[in-house]
Amino acid sequence: MQGGTISDSGSKGLKMGTTIIAIEFEGGVVLGSDSRVSAGESVVNKVMNKLSPLHDKIYCALSGSAADAQTIAEIVNYQLEVHSVEVGQDPLVRSAATLVRNISYKYKEELSAHLIVAGWDRRQGGQVFATLNGLLSRQPFAVGGSGSFYIYGFVDAEYKPGMSKEESQQFVINTLALAMKRDGSSGGVAYLVTIDSKGVEEKCILGSQLPTFHDPDA
């Protein structure tokens, strides 16, 4: 996907656009993204999965240059695999997020990418980390990409601490549906990944199956 972009800011004069989100629930996390990738004014991939595994129970949501974001994810995936073999146990979510933050900040002049890291580990359970401009911050939920500007009010109003797995999944679906409706640079299908102590559940929701909300132009 050389030259493709999946975010709202970057270099090389490329048109950016995406919506990513991750949320903690009691016992795990849910990540979600749209699937549109653009190069300039053209949509070059309608169904890219922007939720990339970093380890068995740790994923990241990608935004920015597709090539840059995927490269960071692949490097971190390799380092975590080596680390888990050396210590004989699965890595912590914070360790994965720290690696992402360190690489992103070290090469901030060369790379255009923003990753949200989320997963489950034996110490802290479900966790979501924002990694932007050298920042590493655990949050109950995080959103990113050009579509995020359309949904901050919604997520602030609708998020409730202690939501169940099912409520969190619906929260992510509703958020993506609203962003994909309003943001012309987000679209395609919605990808969901749910992670808890039992494992990982992946789901793809077609655009025609997403919930609909009030449309002033209808």
C-alpha positions, 0 to 999 in steps of 0.5 A: 500500500505504498503511498496510501494514507489512512489518517487526517494529517501527514506528508507528501501532499496525500489526501488523508482520511480514517476513523479509528477507536478503542474502548476499555470494558470490564474484562477487555477492550474493543477496537474498531476502524473504517476501511477506506484508504486513499492516495491523492483524490483516489480511493485505492482500497475500500476494505483495508483492515486497519486493526493490526495484531502486535501480539496474541492479545494486543492489537493496534489501530492504524492511522496516517501513512499506510506504509508508515503505520504498517511498518511500525506495527510489523517492527513492534510485532517482531520485537514483542515475539522475540521478547515473549520467547526470551522471558517465557510469557506474553508481553504487557500491553503497556510494553507494546504501547511503549515500543510504538511510542518510542519508534513513532517519536524517534522517527517523527520527522520521517514517519507519518503515523498515529497508532492506538494500542489496546489489548489484555494482559495478566496484570492490568486486564483490558487497556487502551493507550494513546501514542501521539507525539511522544505521549503515552497515556492510558485512556478509557477510550481513544479515537483518531483520524479525520472522522474523529472530529465528527464524533468527539461530542458523541463519544463524550456524551455516550461513553459510560464507565463499566459498560459490558462487552456487548454495550462496548461493541455497540458503542464502537459500531455506532461511533464508526457509523456516525463518522463514516456518514459525516466524514467523506474520507472515511468509509467502506466497511467497519472492522471490530476486534474484541479482546479479553482473557478468553482470546480475540474475536474479529468481525467485519460489518458491511456498510449496508449493515451499519446503523443509520441516524438522522440525515438532514439531507434525506 
